[in-house]
């Protein structure tokens, strides 16, 4: 519902879910007080750290899975966990 004489985003309109999350992120971290280039630099560093964390986590998980798979093939048995048996 628009008030007479207002265009676009009025003060009473609700934000989308993504808009609310971005606003919460900006206010919680304090990015609202930074210039555009500082926000860009900060978000770039956060994304690089997140990528680094996810990459190394998946790499170590695949290595552990590969070791587990090789050990079960070498033994010639199915390596069932206790959870699957109960």
Secondary structure, DSSP 8 states (H G I E B T S, - for coil): ---TT--SS-TT----HHHHHHHHHHHHHTGGGS-HHHHHHHHHHHHHHHHHHHHHHHHHHHHHHHHHHHHHHHHTS----HHHH-
